Amino acid sequence: MKYELYYDCFTSYHTNGKNPSEMIFLILQYLEEELSRYVEISKNASNISNGRDVDDKDEQEL
């Protein structure tokens, strides 16, 4: 569960000499997931506004 990772990062920070690397990695993963989700939403919105079905693939992806 994501909450466990979050709390594990705080525990690691306080027990490993205030090293923020695990928290930075967790934030990086979160940003990558959110950006991927946003790109997918944008593609779907673009397809809809161009009159294409949401499930249609861009020609570049084929």
C-alpha positions as CSV (number, residue, x, y, z in Angstrom):
1,M,0.0,0.0,0.0
2,K,1.3,3.5,-0.8
3,Y,0.7,4.7,2.8
4,E,3.2,2.1,4.0
5,L,5.8,3.3,1.6
6,Y,5.2,6.9,2.7
7,Y,5.7,6.0,6.4
8,D,8.7,3.8,5.6
9,C,10.4,6.7,4.0
10,F,9.9,8.9,7.1
11,T,11.2,6.0,9.3
12,S,14.2,5.6,7.0
13,Y,14.9,9.3,7.0
14,H,15.0,9.5,10.8
15,T,16.9,6.3,11.3
16,N,19.5,6.6,8.5
17,G,21.1,9.9,9.3
18,K,18.5,12.2,7.8
19,N,19.1,10.8,4.3
20,P,16.2,11.9,2.1
21,S,16.9,9.6,-0.8
22,E,14.0,7.2,-0.2
23,M,11.5,10.1,0.1
24,I,13.0,11.6,-3.1
25,F,12.6,8.3,-4.9
26,L,9.0,8.0,-3.7
27,I,8.1,11.5,-4.9
28,L,9.8,10.7,-8.3
29,Q,7.6,7.6,-8.6
30,Y,4.5,9.6,-7.7
31,L,5.3,12.3,-10.3
32,E,6.0,9.8,-13.0
33,E,2.6,8.0,-12.3
34,E,0.7,11.3,-12.3
35,L,2.4,12.6,-15.5
36,S,1.6,9.3,-17.3
37,R,-2.0,9.6,-16.1
38,Y,-2.2,13.2,-17.2
39,V,-0.8,12.4,-20.7
40,E,-3.3,9.6,-21.1
41,I,-6.2,11.9,-20.1
42,S,-4.9,14.5,-22.6
43,K,-4.6,12.0,-25.4
44,N,-8.2,10.8,-24.7
45,A,-9.5,14.4,-24.6
46,S,-7.7,15.2,-27.9
47,N,-9.1,12.1,-29.6
48,I,-12.6,13.0,-28.4
49,S,-12.3,16.6,-29.6
50,N,-11.0,15.3,-33.0
51,G,-14.0,13.0,-33.4
52,R,-12.0,9.8,-32.8
53,D,-12.9,7.0,-30.5
54,V,-11.0,7.0,-27.2
55,D,-9.7,3.5,-27.9
56,D,-8.2,4.5,-31.3
57,K,-4.4,4.6,-31.3
58,D,-2.3,7.4,-32.7
59,E,-0.6,6.5,-35.9
60,Q,2.7,7.1,-34.3
61,E,2.0,4.4,-31.7
62,L,1.2,1.7,-34.2
